[in-house]
Amino acid sequence: MANADEAFEQFEEDEGGDTTLALCSAGRKRLFSKELRCMMYGFGDDQNPYTESVDLLEDLVIEFITEMTHRAMEIGRTGRVQVEDIVFLVRKDPRKYARVKDLLTMNEELKRARKAFDEVKYAGKDAVAK
């Protein structure tokens, strides 16, 4: 039971939201290891996956992000990455394209909701003051 408690504590979120950076064998900082462990568990892996598996997956993720960023910098306005460039790069992959569109739509909905909430909040303060 103590082993299960230790594994559970590993996945608890820090209150400050700080992600601890671990160094890999190549000397690079591990940026996503905590999140990848949780994702791997969510997709059916062991609750405490092998460190080598997490490191390999993180290397693949960083390689993908780097490659996409370089490709996005080459199209559109050279040297800058814009949302439209990412959409252009994933347009032929239906799953990625659909996910990007969903995330962009959700982002717009969240912006509108925050704006509406702020307007109600400020209008409420004015009404109380009068």
N, CA, C and O atoms as a printed pandas DataFrame, in Angstrom:
     atom_number atom_name residue_name chain_id  residue_number  x_coord  y_coord  z_coord
0              1         N          MET        A               1    0.823   -1.199    0.000
1              2        CA          MET        A               1    0.000    0.000    0.000
2              3         C          MET        A               1    0.861    1.254    0.000
3              4         O          MET        A               1    0.495    2.253   -0.620
4              5         N          ALA        A               2    1.987    1.219    0.678
5              6        CA          ALA        A               2    2.883    2.372    0.723
6              7         C          ALA        A               2    3.410    2.686   -0.682
7              8         O          ALA        A               2    3.606    3.848   -1.037
8              9         N          ASN        A               3    3.635    1.635   -1.470
9             10        CA          ASN        A               3    4.119    1.828   -2.831
10            11         C          ASN        A               3    3.077    2.559   -3.680
11            12         O          ASN        A               3    3.434    3.411   -4.493
12            13         N          ALA        A               4    1.811    2.240   -3.502
13            14        CA          ALA        A               4    0.736    2.899   -4.234
14            15         C          ALA        A               4    0.618    4.363   -3.817
15            16         O          ALA        A               4    0.357    5.227   -4.654
16            17         N          ASP        A               5    0.810    4.646   -2.521
17            18        CA          ASP        A               5    0.765    6.020   -2.042
18            19         C          ASP        A               5    1.894    6.848   -2.641
19            20         O          ASP        A               5    1.694    8.008   -3.002
20            21         N          GLU        A               6    3.079    6.254   -2.748
21            22        CA          GLU        A               6    4.211    6.960   -3.338
22            23         C          GLU        A               6    3.943    7.268   -4.802
23            24         O          GLU        A               6    4.260    8.356   -5.283
24            25         N          ALA        A               7    3.358    6.309   -5.510
25            26        CA          ALA        A               7    3.055    6.515   -6.924
26            27         C          ALA        A               7    2.001    7.603   -7.092
27            28         O          ALA        A               7    2.072    8.405   -8.022
28            29         N          PHE        A               8    1.009    7.627   -6.177
29            30        CA          PHE        A               8   -0.040    8.636   -6.255
30            31         C          PHE        A               8    0.536   10.027   -5.996
31            32         O          PHE        A               8    0.180   10.981   -6.688
32            33         N          GLU        A               9    1.415   10.149   -5.016
33            34        CA          GLU        A               9    2.013   11.437   -4.698
34            35         C          GLU        A               9    2.818   11.975   -5.869
35            36         O          GLU        A               9    2.939   13.189   -6.036
36            37         N          GLN        A              10    3.364   11.086   -6.673
37            38        CA          GLN        A              10    4.164   11.498   -7.828
38            39         C          GLN        A              10    3.309   12.281   -8.816
39            40         O          GLN        A              10    3.818   13.182   -9.484
40            41         N          PHE        A              11    2.020   11.959   -8.925
41            42        CA          PHE        A              11    1.156   12.595   -9.907
42            43         C          PHE        A              11    0.411   13.804   -9.356
43            44         O          PHE        A              11   -0.289   14.487  -10.104
44            45         N          GLU        A              12    0.547   14.082   -8.056
45            46        CA          GLU        A              12   -0.136   15.229   -7.498
46            47         C          GLU        A              12    0.461   16.505   -8.055
47            48         O          GLU        A              12    1.670   16.597   -8.267
48            49         N          GLU        A              13   -0.380   17.472   -8.287
49            50        CA          GLU        A              13    0.051   18.735   -8.870
50            51         C          GLU        A              13    0.657   19.616   -7.792
51            52         O          GLU        A              13    0.110   19.719   -6.693
52            53         N          ASP        A              14    1.780   20.251   -8.095
53            54        CA          ASP        A              14    2.373   21.207   -7.172
54            55         C          ASP        A              14    1.462   22.409   -7.098
55            56         O          ASP        A              14    0.870   22.807   -8.101
56            57         N          GLU        A              15    1.343   23.002   -5.895
57            58        CA          GLU        A              15    0.458   24.145   -5.750
58            59         C          GLU        A              15    0.955   25.341   -6.531
59            60         O          GLU        A              15    0.153   26.125   -7.038
60            61         N          GLY        A              16    2.267   25.493   -6.637
61            62        CA          GLY        A              16    2.821   26.612   -7.381
62            63         C          GLY        A              16    2.746   26.405   -8.880
63            64         O          GLY        A              16    2.928   27.357   -9.639
64            65         N          GLY        A              17    2.483   25.192   -9.322
65            66        CA          GLY        A              17    2.421   24.904  -10.749
66            67         C          GLY        A              17    3.797   24.756  -11.367
67            68         O          GLY        A              17    3.917   24.665  -12.588
68            69         N          ASP        A              18    4.833   24.729  -10.550
69            70        CA          ASP        A              18    6.178   24.584  -11.086
70            71         C          ASP        A              18    6.414   23.151  -11.505
71            72         O          ASP        A              18    6.096   22.211  -10.776
72            73         N          THR        A              19    6.978   22.997  -12.691
73            74        CA          THR        A              19    7.347   21.677  -13.168
74            75         C          THR        A              19    8.829   21.506  -12.914
75            76         O          THR        A              19    9.638   22.327  -13.344
76            77         N          THR        A              20    9.184   20.444  -12.219
77            78        CA          THR        A              20   10.581   20.201  -11.942
78            79         C          THR        A              20   11.259   19.710  -13.204
79            80         O          THR        A              20   10.737   18.851  -13.914
80            81         N          LEU        A              21   12.413   20.260  -13.471
81            82        CA          LEU        A              21   13.149   19.895  -14.662
82            83         C          LEU        A              21   14.231   18.902  -14.286
83            84         O          LEU        A              21   15.086   19.186  -13.448
84            85         N          ALA        A              22   14.189   17.759  -14.900
85            86        CA          ALA        A              22   15.199   16.732  -14.653
86            87         C          ALA        A              22   16.172   16.714  -15.822
87            88         O          ALA        A              22   15.801   17.042  -16.949
88            89         N          LEU        A              23   17.384   16.342  -15.564
89            90        CA          LEU        A              23   18.378   16.260  -16.630
90            91         C          LEU        A              23   18.427   14.851  -17.177
91            92         O          LEU        A              23   18.426   13.883  -16.416
92            93         N          CYS        A              24   18.468   14.731  -18.482
93            94        CA          CYS        A              24   18.568   13.416  -19.096
94            95         C          CYS        A              24   20.035   13.079  -19.305
95            96         O          CYS        A              24   20.915   13.879  -18.987
96            97         N          SER        A              25   20.290   11.905  -19.834
97            98        CA          SER        A              25   21.661   11.451  -20.034
98            99         C          SER        A              25   22.415   12.342  -21.016
99           100         O          SER        A              25   23.638   12.452  -20.926
100          101         N          ALA        A              26   21.714   12.978  -21.950
101          102        CA          ALA        A              26   22.364   13.864  -22.915
102          103         C          ALA        A              26   22.618   15.243  -22.321
103          104         O          ALA        A              26   23.232   16.087  -22.974
104          105         N          GLY        A              27   22.161   15.491  -21.095
105          106        CA          GLY        A              27   22.375   16.764  -20.447
106          107         C          GLY        A              27   21.263   17.767  -20.680
107          108         O          GLY        A              27   21.326   18.879  -20.156
108          109         N          ARG        A              28   20.236   17.404  -21.457
109          110        CA          ARG        A              28   19.117   18.309  -21.702
110          111         C          ARG        A              28   18.141   18.260  -20.544
111          112         O          ARG        A              28   18.029   17.251  -19.847
112          113         N          LYS        A              29   17.440   19.357  -20.350
113          114        CA          LYS        A              29   16.425   19.402  -19.310
114          115         C          LYS        A              29   15.171   18.690  -19.795
115          116         O          LYS        A              29   14.784   18.817  -20.957
116          117         N          ARG        A              30   14.555   17.960  -18.923
117          118        CA          ARG        A              30   13.305   17.271  -19.240
118          119         C          ARG        A              30   12.156   18.206  -18.905
119          120         O          ARG        A              30   11.933   18.540  -17.741
120          121         N          LEU        A              31   11.428   18.625  -19.931
121          122        CA          LEU        A              31   10.379   19.605  -19.750
122          123         C          LEU        A              31    9.004   18.994  -19.520
123          124         O          LEU        A              31    8.181   19.561  -18.801
124          125         N          PHE        A              32    8.753   17.840  -20.131
125          126        CA          PHE        A              32    7.405   17.288  -20.140
126          127         C          PHE        A              32    7.268   15.949  -19.430
127          128         O          PHE        A              32    6.242   15.288  -19.587
128          129         N          SER        A              33    8.248   15.530  -18.667
129          130        CA          SER        A              33    8.228   14.166  -18.137
130          131         C          SER        A              33    7.032   13.916  -17.221
131          132         O          SER        A              33    6.427   12.846  -17.285
132          133         N          LYS        A              34    6.682   14.878  -16.374
133          134        CA          LYS        A              34    5.545   14.677  -15.474
134          135         C          LYS        A              34    4.239   14.529  -16.260
135          136         O          LYS        A              34    3.431   13.643  -15.982
136          137         N          GLU        A              35    4.048   15.406  -17.236
137          138        CA          GLU        A              35    2.832   15.353  -18.046
138          139         C          GLU        A              35    2.780   14.088  -18.896
139          140         O          GLU        A              35    1.721   13.479  -19.047
140          141         N          LEU        A              36    3.925   13.696  -19.452
141          142        CA          LEU        A              36    3.952   12.487  -20.276
142          143         C          LEU        A              36    3.668   11.245  -19.448
143          144         O          LEU        A              36    2.991   10.332  -19.921
144          145         N          ARG        A              37    4.170   11.194  -18.230
145          146        CA          ARG        A              37    3.865   10.048  -17.350
146          147         C          ARG        A              37    2.356    9.937  -17.129
147          148         O          ARG        A              37    1.788    8.848  -17.202
148          149         N          CYS        A              38    1.724   11.063  -16.862
149          150        CA          CYS        A              38    0.273   11.063  -16.654
150          151         C          CYS        A              38   -0.468   10.661  -17.926
151          152         O          CYS        A              38   -1.442    9.910  -17.865
152          153         N          MET        A              39   -0.016   11.155  -19.073
153          154        CA          MET        A              39   -0.649   10.796  -20.337
154          155         C          MET        A              39   -0.467    9.313  -20.647
155          156         O          MET        A              39   -1.396    8.646  -21.103
156          157         N          MET        A              40    0.730    8.809  -20.396
157          158        CA          MET        A              40    0.983    7.390  -20.644
158          159         C          MET        A              40    0.081    6.531  -19.768
159          160         O          MET        A              40   -0.468    5.530  -20.228
160          161         N          TYR        A              41   -0.069    6.917  -18.518
161          162        CA          TYR        A              41   -0.959    6.175  -17.615
162          163         C          TYR        A              41   -2.403    6.263  -18.111
163          164         O          TYR        A              41   -3.138    5.276  -18.074
164          165         N          GLY        A              42   -2.801    7.432  -18.570
165          166        CA          GLY        A              42   -4.159    7.619  -19.086
166          167         C          GLY        A              42   -4.442    6.795  -20.329
167          168         O          GLY        A              42   -5.587    6.425  -20.590
168          169         N          PHE        A              43   -3.398    6.508  -21.095
169          170        CA          PHE        A              43   -3.555    5.701  -22.304
170          171         C          PHE        A              43   -3.247    4.229  -22.071
171          172         O          PHE        A              43   -3.091    3.469  -23.027
172          173         N          GLY        A              44   -3.159    3.820  -20.805
173          174        CA          GLY        A              44   -3.079    2.397  -20.511
174          175         C          GLY        A              44   -1.739    1.876  -20.069
175          176         O          GLY        A              44   -1.608    0.673  -19.841
176          177         N          ASP        A              45   -0.736    2.715  -19.935
177          178        CA          ASP        A              45    0.564    2.256  -19.461
178          179         C          ASP        A              45    0.502    2.062  -17.945
179          180         O          ASP        A              45   -0.515    2.343  -17.311
180          181         N          ASP        A              46    1.579    1.591  -17.395
181          182        CA          ASP        A              46    1.687    1.406  -15.959
182          183         C          ASP        A              46    1.610    2.767  -15.271
183          184         O          ASP        A              46    1.950    3.788  -15.870
184          185         N          GLN        A              47    1.166    2.784  -14.017
185          186        CA          GLN        A              47    1.051    4.043  -13.292
186          187         C          GLN        A              47    2.419    4.714  -13.126
187          188         O          GLN        A              47    2.514    5.940  -13.071
188          189         N          ASN        A              48    3.454    3.917  -13.048
189          190        CA          ASN        A              48    4.803    4.448  -12.944
190          191         C          ASN        A              48    5.631    3.872  -14.094
191          192         O          ASN        A              48    6.345    2.888  -13.901
192          193         N          PRO        A              49    5.548    4.469  -15.290
193          194        CA          PRO        A              49    6.239    3.902  -16.458
194          195         C          PRO        A              49    7.754    4.020  -16.320
195          196         O          PRO        A              49    8.264    4.825  -15.541
196          197         N          TYR        A              50    8.456    3.199  -17.092
197          198        CA          TYR        A              50    9.909    3.241  -17.090
198          199         C          TYR        A              50   10.394    4.630  -17.486
199          200         O          TYR        A              50    9.839    5.265  -18.382
200          201         N          THR        A              51   11.423    5.082  -16.815
201          202        CA          THR        A              51   12.008    6.384  -17.119
202          203         C          THR        A              51   12.511    6.432  -18.546
203          204         O          THR        A              51   12.405    7.462  -19.211
204          205         N          GLU        A              52   13.063    5.318  -19.023
205          206        CA          GLU        A              52   13.571    5.271  -20.392
206          207         C          GLU        A              52   12.447    5.472  -21.402
207          208         O          GLU        A              52   12.646    6.119  -22.430
208          209         N          SER        A              53   11.274    4.926  -21.116
209          210        CA          SER        A              53   10.128    5.094  -22.010
210          211         C          SER        A              53    9.688    6.557  -22.054
211          212         O          SER        A              53    9.413    7.105  -23.121
212          213         N          VAL        A              54    9.629    7.169  -20.886
213          214        CA          VAL        A              54    9.230    8.570  -20.812
214          215         C          VAL        A              54   10.255    9.447  -21.538
215          216         O          VAL        A              54    9.886   10.366  -22.268
216          217         N          ASP        A              55   11.542    9.156  -21.332
217          218        CA          ASP        A              55   12.598    9.927  -21.989
218          219         C          ASP        A              55   12.527    9.788  -23.506
219          220         O          ASP        A              55   12.690   10.769  -24.232
220          221         N          LEU        A              56   12.283    8.570  -23.982
221          222        CA          LEU        A              56   12.166    8.348  -25.419
222          223         C          LEU        A              56   10.981    9.113  -25.997
223          224         O          LEU        A              56   11.096    9.760  -27.038
224          225         N          LEU        A              57    9.845    9.035  -25.313
225          226        CA          LEU        A              57    8.658    9.742  -25.773
226          227         C          LEU        A              57    8.886   11.250  -25.750
227          228         O          LEU        A              57    8.447   11.959  -26.656
228          229         N          GLU        A              58    9.559   11.734  -24.733
229          230        CA          GLU        A              58    9.838   13.169  -24.667
230          231         C          GLU        A              58   10.771   13.598  -25.791
231          232         O          GLU        A              58   10.594   14.672  -26.367
232          233         N          ASP        A              59   11.759   12.772  -26.107
233          234        CA          ASP        A              59   12.641   13.085  -27.233
234          235         C          ASP        A              59   11.835   13.190  -28.528
235          236         O          ASP        A              59   12.076   14.085  -29.338
236          237         N          LEU        A              60   10.885   12.284  -28.725
237          238        CA          LEU        A              60   10.041   12.320  -29.928
238          239         C          LEU        A              60    9.170   13.577  -29.961
239          240         O          LEU        A              60    9.014   14.203  -31.009
240          241         N          VAL        A              61    8.610   13.937  -28.815
241          242        CA          VAL        A              61    7.754   15.122  -28.740
242          243         C          VAL        A              61    8.558   16.379  -29.049
243          244         O          VAL        A              61    8.120   17.227  -29.827
244          245         N          ILE        A              62    9.729   16.494  -28.441
245          246        CA          ILE        A              62   10.568   17.679  -28.661
246          247         C          ILE        A              62   11.032   17.738  -30.115
247          248         O          ILE        A              62   11.084   18.816  -30.707
248          249         N          GLU        A              63   11.368   16.591  -30.687
249          250        CA          GLU        A              63   11.763   16.551  -32.092
250          251         C          GLU        A              63   10.618   17.007  -32.994
251          252         O          GLU        A              63   10.837   17.760  -33.943
252          253         N          PHE        A              64    9.387   16.550  -32.700
253          254        CA          PHE        A              64    8.220   16.945  -33.486
254          255         C          PHE        A              64    7.975   18.448  -33.375
255          256         O          PHE        A              64    7.753   19.120  -34.382
256          257         N          ILE        A              65    8.015   18.968  -32.161
257          258        CA          ILE        A              65    7.776   20.399  -31.953
258          259         C          ILE        A              65    8.835   21.227  -32.671
259          260         O          ILE        A              65    8.521   22.229  -33.313
260          261         N          THR        A              66   10.084   20.804  -32.560
261          262        CA          THR        A              66   11.177   21.527  -33.209
262          263         C          THR        A              66   11.019   21.519  -34.721
263          264         O          THR        A              66   11.167   22.553  -35.373
264          265         N          GLU        A              67   10.718   20.348  -35.279
265          266        CA          GLU        A              67   10.554   20.233  -36.726
266          267         C          GLU        A              67    9.391   21.089  -37.221
267          268         O          GLU        A              67    9.516   21.791  -38.225
268          269         N          MET        A              68    8.258   21.030  -36.515
269          270        CA          MET        A              68    7.094   21.823  -36.915
270          271         C          MET        A              68    7.387   23.323  -36.805
271          272         O          MET        A              68    6.948   24.105  -37.649
272          273         N          THR        A              69    8.114   23.715  -35.786
273          274        CA          THR        A              69    8.444   25.128  -35.614
274          275         C          THR        A              69    9.346   25.613  -36.739
275          276         O          THR        A              69    9.134   26.693  -37.291
276          277         N          HIS        A              70   10.360   24.808  -37.080
277          278        CA          HIS        A              70   11.247   25.185  -38.179
278          279         C          HIS        A              70   10.486   25.275  -39.496
279          280         O          HIS        A              70   10.688   26.209  -40.273
280          281         N          ARG        A              71    9.618   24.313  -39.743
281          282        CA          ARG        A              71    8.830   24.334  -40.984
282          283         C          ARG        A              71    7.887   25.533  -41.009
283          284         O          ARG        A              71    7.701   26.158  -42.053
284          285         N          ALA        A              72    7.285   25.859  -39.850
285          286        CA          ALA        A              72    6.367   26.994  -39.789
286          287         C          ALA        A              72    7.103   28.310  -39.985
287          288         O          ALA        A              72    6.541   29.262  -40.527
288          289         N          MET        A              73    8.350   28.370  -39.550
289          290        CA          MET        A              73    9.132   29.589  -39.725
290          291         C          MET        A              73    9.520   29.813  -41.178
291          292         O          MET        A              73    9.790   30.946  -41.576
292          293         N          GLU        A              74    9.553   28.752  -41.973
293          294        CA          GLU        A              74    9.945   28.867  -43.372
294          295         C          GLU        A              74    8.798   29.326  -44.273
295          296         O          GLU        A              74    9.035   29.859  -45.356
296          297         N          ILE        A              75    7.559   29.121  -43.829
297          298        CA          ILE        A              75    6.417   29.526  -44.649
298          299         C          ILE        A              75    5.813   30.797  -44.064
299          300         O          ILE        A              75    6.141   31.191  -42.945
300          301         N          GLY        A              76    4.957   31.415  -44.803
301          302        CA          GLY        A              76    4.325   32.639  -44.311
302          303         C          GLY        A              76    5.354   33.739  -44.146
303          304         O          GLY        A              76    6.205   33.941  -45.012
304          305         N          ARG        A              77    5.273   34.445  -43.038
305          306        CA          ARG        A              77    6.271   35.471  -42.741
306          307         C          ARG        A              77    7.510   34.779  -42.217
307          308         O          ARG        A              77    7.500   34.220  -41.120
308          309         N          THR        A              78    8.564   34.813  -42.986
309          310        CA          THR        A              78    9.793   34.103  -42.639
310          311         C          THR        A              78   10.325   34.581  -41.296
311          312         O          THR        A              78   10.431   35.781  -41.040
312          313         N          GLY        A              79   10.655   33.619  -40.451
313          314        CA          GLY        A              79   11.216   33.935  -39.144
314          315         C          GLY        A              79   10.197   34.099  -38.044
315          316         O          GLY        A              79   10.568   34.307  -36.889
316          317         N          ARG        A              80    8.911   34.010  -38.371
317          318        CA          ARG        A              80    7.855   34.128  -37.369
318          319         C          ARG        A              80    6.905   32.952  -37.498
319          320         O          ARG        A              80    6.622   32.484  -38.601
320          321         N          VAL        A              81    6.419   32.484  -36.368
321          322        CA          VAL        A              81    5.440   31.403  -36.367
322          323         C          VAL        A              81    4.081   32.006  -36.044
323          324         O          VAL        A              81    3.909   32.672  -35.023
324          325         N          GLN        A              82    3.122   31.763  -36.925
325          326        CA          GLN        A              82    1.765   32.229  -36.703
326          327         C          GLN        A              82    0.822   31.041  -36.728
327          328         O          GLN        A              82    1.151   29.975  -37.251
328          329         N          VAL        A              83   -0.344   31.241  -36.161
329          330        CA          VAL        A              83   -1.335   30.172  -36.072
330          331         C          VAL        A              83   -1.672   29.628  -37.454
331          332         O          VAL        A              83   -1.817   28.419  -37.635
332          333         N          GLU        A              84   -1.794   30.516  -38.416
333          334        CA          GLU        A              84   -2.150   30.103  -39.771
334          335         C          GLU        A              84   -1.093   29.173  -40.368
335          336         O          GLU        A              84   -1.415   28.286  -41.158
336          337         N          ASP        A              85    0.167   29.380  -39.987
337          338        CA          ASP        A              85    1.243   28.520  -40.487
338          339         C          ASP        A              85    1.093   27.099  -39.955
339          340         O          ASP        A              85    1.302   26.133  -40.690
340          341         N          ILE        A              86    0.734   26.969  -38.695
341          342        CA          ILE        A              86    0.538   25.640  -38.104
342          343         C          ILE        A              86   -0.659   24.954  -38.756
343          344         O          ILE        A              86   -0.598   23.768  -39.078
344          345         N          VAL        A              87   -1.741   25.694  -38.951
345          346        CA          VAL        A              87   -2.926   25.132  -39.615
346          347         C          VAL        A              87   -2.561   24.670  -41.017
347          348         O          VAL        A              87   -3.000   23.605  -41.452
348          349         N          PHE        A              88   -1.769   25.452  -41.722
349          350        CA          PHE        A              88   -1.340   25.086  -43.073
350          351         C          PHE        A              88   -0.528   23.794  -43.057
351          352         O          PHE        A              88   -0.701   22.942  -43.928
352          353         N          LEU        A              89    0.358   23.643  -42.069
353          354        CA          LEU        A              89    1.211   22.459  -42.010
354          355         C          LEU        A              89    0.443   21.176  -41.707
355          356         O          LEU        A              89    0.822   20.104  -42.178
356          357         N          VAL        A              90   -0.634   21.276  -40.923
357          358        CA          VAL        A              90   -1.374   20.064  -40.538
358          359         C          VAL        A              90   -2.622   19.846  -41.388
359          360         O          VAL        A              90   -3.409   18.946  -41.095
360          361         N          ARG        A              91   -2.819   20.641  -42.426
361          362        CA          ARG        A              91   -4.057   20.584  -43.208
362          363         C          ARG        A              91   -4.311   19.239  -43.866
363          364         O          ARG        A              91   -5.467   18.888  -44.102
364          365         N          LYS        A              92   -3.264   18.474  -44.170
365          366        CA          LYS        A              92   -3.446   17.196  -44.874
366          367         C          LYS        A              92   -3.612   16.012  -43.933
367          368         O          LYS        A              92   -3.906   14.902  -44.377
368          369         N          ASP        A              93   -3.427   16.239  -42.640
369          370        CA          ASP        A              93   -3.634   15.188  -41.645
370          371         C          ASP        A              93   -4.964   15.468  -40.951
371          372         O          ASP        A              93   -5.046   16.363  -40.110
372          373         N          PRO        A              94   -6.013   14.708  -41.298
373          374        CA          PRO        A              94   -7.356   15.024  -40.790
374          375         C          PRO        A              94   -7.453   15.071  -39.263
375          376         O          PRO        A              94   -8.139   15.935  -38.716
376          377         N          ARG        A              95   -6.779   14.161  -38.577
377          378        CA          ARG        A              95   -6.868   14.143  -37.107
378          379         C          ARG        A              95   -6.211   15.378  -36.493
379          380         O          ARG        A              95   -6.773   16.014  -35.601
380          381         N          LYS        A              96   -5.024   15.707  -36.977
381          382        CA          LYS        A              96   -4.326   16.885  -36.442
382          383         C          LYS        A              96   -5.084   18.156  -36.794
383          384         O          LYS        A              96   -5.219   19.055  -35.964
384          385         N          TYR        A              97   -5.575   18.229  -38.016
385          386        CA          TYR        A              97   -6.313   19.412  -38.461
386          387         C          TYR        A              97   -7.573   19.605  -37.612
387          388         O          TYR        A              97   -7.872   20.718  -37.180
388          389         N          ALA        A              98   -8.298   18.531  -37.382
389          390        CA          ALA        A              98   -9.516   18.623  -36.576
390          391         C          ALA        A              98   -9.188   19.050  -35.142
391          392         O          ALA        A              98   -9.913   19.846  -34.545
392          393         N          ARG        A              99   -8.104   18.523  -34.603
393          394        CA          ARG        A              99   -7.715   18.879  -33.234
394          395         C          ARG        A              99   -7.302   20.344  -33.146
395          396         O          ARG        A              99   -7.671   21.035  -32.196
396          397         N          VAL        A             100   -6.547   20.819  -34.121
397          398        CA          VAL        A             100   -6.137   22.220  -34.132
398          399         C          VAL        A             100   -7.362   23.122  -34.230
399          400         O          VAL        A             100   -7.462   24.122  -33.519
400          401         N          LYS        A             101   -8.285   22.769  -35.106
401          402        CA          LYS        A             101   -9.511   23.567  -35.256
402          403         C          LYS        A             101  -10.318   23.567  -33.955
403          404         O          LYS        A             101  -10.838   24.609  -33.556
404          405         N          ASP        A             102  -10.430   22.411  -33.287
405          406        CA          ASP        A             102  -11.144   22.334  -32.013
406          407         C          ASP        A             102  -10.492   23.232  -30.965
407          408         O          ASP        A             102  -11.179   23.965  -30.253
408          409         N          LEU        A             103   -9.173   23.172  -30.874
409          410        CA          LEU        A             103   -8.465   23.979  -29.884
410          411         C          LEU        A             103   -8.600   25.471  -30.172
411          412         O          LEU        A             103   -8.759   26.269  -29.248
412          413         N          LEU        A             104   -8.537   25.850  -31.444
413          414        CA          LEU        A             104   -8.699   27.259  -31.795
414          415         C          LEU        A             104  -10.117   27.748  -31.506
415          416         O          LEU        A             104  -10.312   28.866  -31.030
416          417         N          THR        A             105  -11.102   26.902  -31.799
417          418        CA          THR        A             105  -12.491   27.256  -31.509
418          419         C          THR        A             105  -12.709   27.396  -30.013
419          420         O          THR        A             105  -13.356   28.341  -29.560
420          421         N          MET        A             106  -12.168   26.455  -29.245
421          422        CA          MET        A             106  -12.295   26.516  -27.793
422          423         C          MET        A             106  -11.605   27.762  -27.236
423          424         O          MET        A             106  -12.117   28.391  -26.310
424          425         N          ASN        A             107  -10.461   28.118  -27.790
425          426        CA          ASN        A             107   -9.749   29.313  -27.350
426          427         C          ASN        A             107  -10.591   30.569  -27.578
427          428         O          ASN        A             107  -10.647   31.449  -26.719
428          429         N          GLU        A             108  -11.241   30.646  -28.729
429          430        CA          GLU        A             108  -12.101   31.796  -29.017
430          431         C          GLU        A             108  -13.291   31.842  -28.072
431          432         O          GLU        A             108  -13.665   32.913  -27.595
432          433         N          GLU        A             109  -13.893   30.679  -27.798
433          434        CA          GLU        A             109  -15.023   30.635  -26.876
434          435         C          GLU        A             109  -14.606   31.066  -25.477
435          436         O          GLU        A             109  -15.348   31.781  -24.804
436          437         N          LEU        A             110  -13.434   30.641  -25.036
437          438        CA          LEU        A             110  -12.934   31.045  -23.720
438          439         C          LEU        A             110  -12.674   32.544  -23.670
439          440         O          LEU        A             110  -12.971   33.189  -22.664
440          441         N          LYS        A             111  -12.126   33.104  -24.738
441          442        CA          LYS        A             111  -11.901   34.557  -24.774
442          443         C          LYS        A             111  -13.211   35.315  -24.652
443          444         O          LYS        A             111  -13.310   36.285  -23.900
444          445         N          ARG        A             112  -14.238   34.859  -25.409
445          446        CA          ARG        A             112  -15.538   35.526  -25.351
446          447         C          ARG        A             112  -16.159   35.395  -23.963
447          448         O          ARG        A             112  -16.754   36.345  -23.455
448          449         N          ALA        A             113  -16.021   34.221  -23.353
449          450        CA          ALA        A             113  -16.595   34.009  -22.021
450          451         C          ALA        A             113  -15.891   34.885  -20.980
451          452         O          ALA        A             113  -16.545   35.463  -20.113
452          453         N          ARG        A             114  -14.551   34.985  -21.065
453          454        CA          ARG        A             114  -13.819   35.844  -20.127
454          455         C          ARG        A             114  -14.228   37.300  -20.289
455          456         O          ARG        A             114  -14.415   38.021  -19.308
456          457         N          LYS        A             115  -14.366   37.725  -21.547
457          458        CA          LYS        A             115  -14.754   39.105  -21.807
458          459         C          LYS        A             115  -16.149   39.389  -21.248
459          460         O          LYS        A             115  -16.371   40.422  -20.616
460          461         N          ALA        A             116  -17.076   38.477  -21.482
461          462        CA          ALA        A             116  -18.441   38.644  -20.966
462          463         C          ALA        A             116  -18.439   38.639  -19.440
463          464         O          ALA        A             116  -19.151   39.424  -18.815
464          465         N          PHE        A             117  -17.647   37.762  -18.843
465          466        CA          PHE        A             117  -17.568   37.694  -17.382
466          467         C          PHE        A             117  -17.005   38.989  -16.813
467          468         O          PHE        A             117  -17.513   39.506  -15.818
468          469         N          ASP        A             118  -15.945   39.517  -17.448
469          470        CA          ASP        A             118  -15.347   40.765  -16.980
470          471         C          ASP        A             118  -16.322   41.924  -17.111
471          472         O          ASP        A             118  -16.387   42.785  -16.233
472          473         N          GLU        A             119  -17.090   41.953  -18.214
473          474        CA          GLU        A             119  -18.072   43.017  -18.398
474          475         C          GLU        A             119  -19.150   42.949  -17.329
475          476         O          GLU        A             119  -19.562   43.988  -16.812
476          477         N          VAL        A             120  -19.616   41.758  -16.983
477          478        CA          VAL        A             120  -20.626   41.596  -15.941
478          479         C          VAL        A             120  -20.042   41.993  -14.594
479          480         O          VAL        A             120  -20.713   42.637  -13.788
480          481         N          LYS        A             121  -18.801   41.612  -14.351
481          482        CA          LYS        A             121  -18.142   41.915  -13.078
482          483         C          LYS        A             121  -17.993   43.426  -12.913
483          484         O          LYS        A             121  -18.289   43.966  -11.848
484          485         N          TYR        A             122  -17.538   44.108  -13.959
485          486        CA          TYR        A             122  -17.366   45.557  -13.866
486          487         C          TYR        A             122  -18.707   46.277  -13.822
487          488         O          TYR        A             122  -18.842   47.278  -13.118
488          489         N          ALA        A             123  -19.696   45.789  -14.556
489          490        CA          ALA        A             123  -21.026   46.384  -14.528
490          491         C          ALA        A             123  -21.642   46.216  -13.147
491          492         O          ALA        A             123  -22.354   47.102  -12.674
492          493         N          GLY        A             124  -21.376   45.092  -12.498
493          494        CA          GLY        A             124  -21.886   44.837  -11.146
494          495         C          GLY        A             124  -21.285   45.776  -10.137
495          496         O          GLY        A             124  -21.976   46.201   -9.211
496          497         N          LYS        A             125  -20.010   46.120  -10.282
497          498        CA          LYS        A             125  -19.354   47.051   -9.358
498          499         C          LYS        A             125  -19.932   48.452   -9.523
499          500         O          LYS        A             125  -20.142   49.162   -8.540
500          501         N          ASP        A             126  -20.192   48.851  -10.780
501          502        CA          ASP        A             126  -20.776   50.165  -11.031
502          503         C          ASP        A             126  -22.187   50.263  -10.458
503          504         O          ASP        A             126  -22.574   51.304   -9.926
504          505         N          ALA        A             127  -22.951   49.184  -10.566
505          506        CA          ALA        A             127  -24.315   49.179  -10.062
506          507         C          ALA        A             127  -24.328   49.254   -8.535
507          508         O          ALA        A             127  -25.203   49.903   -7.962
508          509         N          VAL        A             128  -23.385   48.609   -7.876
509          510        CA          VAL        A             128  -23.309   48.632   -6.413
510          511         C          VAL        A             128  -22.866   50.019   -5.948
511          512         O          VAL        A             128  -23.338   50.506   -4.921
512          513         N          ALA        A             129  -21.958   50.663   -6.701
513          514        CA          ALA        A             129  -21.435   51.968   -6.319
514          515         C          ALA        A             129  -22.501   53.049   -6.440
515          516         O          ALA        A             129  -22.458   54.033   -5.701
516          517         N          LYS        A             130  -23.453   52.892   -7.351
517          518        CA          LYS        A             130  -24.489   53.903   -7.563
518          519         C          LYS        A             130  -25.593   53.726   -6.615
519          520         O          LYS        A             130  -26.560   54.487   -6.644
